[in-house]
């Protein structure tokens, strides 16, 4: 799961415009210290692995991982601007990963009064195969 989170963070940081900051949900940076404009938070939601199998030289494990990706903006941001950014930049960046993005379920934009932000979130399901690093596998 950590490898997938790192992959998503790296992918989005490389693909998104410079004015959007990207954070993992468990970072220690308070919301008040994050961008006053737009920022994205990626939260691991769930991870399931299937029955591992071997191709003769390495064990391969199928997996399904769900991530919650939230876009946070000032309360005065129009919903259309938030949705436009989400579907113009975030979704295409995720689709470019070639990581079997199989489902997306989004919520309506919400006002988070505690954070003083407008929030638009979606859960993304990624399906794939995990191939462990064979050098690490041999050394353990």
TACORKA-V753171 format. One record per pair of residues at least 12 apart in sequence whose ideal C-beta (glycine too) atoms are under 10 Angstrom apart, sorted by the first residue. I is the first residue (numbers start at 1). J is the second residue. Records with the same first field share a line. If there is no record, write none. Layout:
I: J, J
//
This chain:
1: 44, 45, 46, 47, 49, 63, 65, 67
2: 24, 44
3: 130, 133
4: 42, 44, 47, 63, 65, 67, 97, 99, 126, 128, 130
5: 24, 25, 26, 42, 43, 44, 65, 67
6: 24
7: 97, 99, 126
8: 22, 24, 42, 44, 65, 67, 69, 93, 94, 97, 99, 124, 126
9: 22, 23, 24, 40, 42
10: 22, 97
11: 93, 94, 96, 97, 99
12: 40, 42, 69, 89, 90, 93, 94, 97
13: 40, 93
14: 93, 96
15: 89, 90, 92, 93, 94, 96, 97
16: 38, 40, 85, 89, 90, 92, 93
17: 38, 85, 88, 89
19: 35, 37, 38, 39, 85
20: 35, 37, 38, 39, 40, 71, 73, 85, 89, 90
21: 34, 35, 37, 38, 39, 40, 41, 72
22: 39, 40, 41, 42, 69, 90, 93
23: 35, 39, 40, 41, 42, 43, 70, 72
24: 41, 42, 43, 44
25: 41, 42, 43, 44, 45, 67, 68, 69, 70
26: 41, 42, 43, 44
27: 41
31: 72, 112, 114, 115, 116, 117
32: 115, 116
34: 72, 115, 117
35: 72, 73, 74
36: 73, 74
37: 72, 73, 74, 77
38: 71, 72, 73, 74, 77, 81, 82, 85, 89, 117, 118
39: 70, 71, 72, 73, 117
40: 69, 70, 71, 72, 85, 86, 89, 90, 93
41: 68, 69, 70, 71, 72, 119, 121
42: 67, 68, 69, 70, 124
43: 66, 67, 68, 69, 70, 121, 123
44: 65, 66, 67, 68
45: 65, 66, 67, 68, 69, 123, 124, 125
46: 64, 65, 66, 67, 68, 123, 125
47: 63, 64, 65, 66, 67, 126
48: 62, 63, 64, 65, 66, 127
49: 61, 62, 63, 64, 65, 130
50: 62, 63, 64, 127, 129, 130
52: 130, 132
53: 129
55: 131
57: 134
58: 131, 132, 133, 134, 137
59: 130, 131, 132, 134, 137
60: 129, 130, 131, 132
61: 128, 129, 130, 131, 132
62: 127, 128, 129, 130
63: 100, 126, 127, 128, 129, 130
64: 100, 102, 103, 125, 126, 127, 128
65: 99, 124, 125, 126, 127, 128, 130
66: 103, 105, 123, 124, 125, 126
67: 94, 122, 123, 124, 125, 126
68: 105, 107, 121, 122, 123, 124
69: 86, 90, 91, 94, 104, 106, 120, 121, 122, 123, 124
70: 86, 107, 110, 112, 117, 119, 120, 121, 122
71: 83, 85, 86, 89, 90, 109, 117, 118, 119, 120, 121, 122
72: 112, 115, 116, 117, 118, 119, 120, 121
73: 85, 109, 117, 118, 119, 120
74: 116, 117, 118
75: 111, 112, 113, 115, 116, 117, 118
76: 118
77: 109, 117, 118, 120
78: 109, 118
79: 108, 109, 118, 120
80: 109
81: 118
82: 109, 118, 119, 120
83: 106, 108, 109, 120
85: 120
86: 106, 109, 120, 121, 122
87: 106, 120, 122
90: 120, 122, 124
91: 104, 106, 122, 124
94: 122, 124, 126
97: 126, 128
98: 128
99: 124, 126, 127, 128
100: 125, 126, 127, 128, 129
101: 124, 125, 126, 127, 128
102: 124, 125, 126, 127, 128
103: 122, 123, 124, 125, 126, 127
104: 122, 123, 124, 125
105: 121, 122, 123, 124, 125
106: 120, 121, 122, 123, 124
107: 119, 120, 121, 122, 123
108: 120, 121
109: 121
//
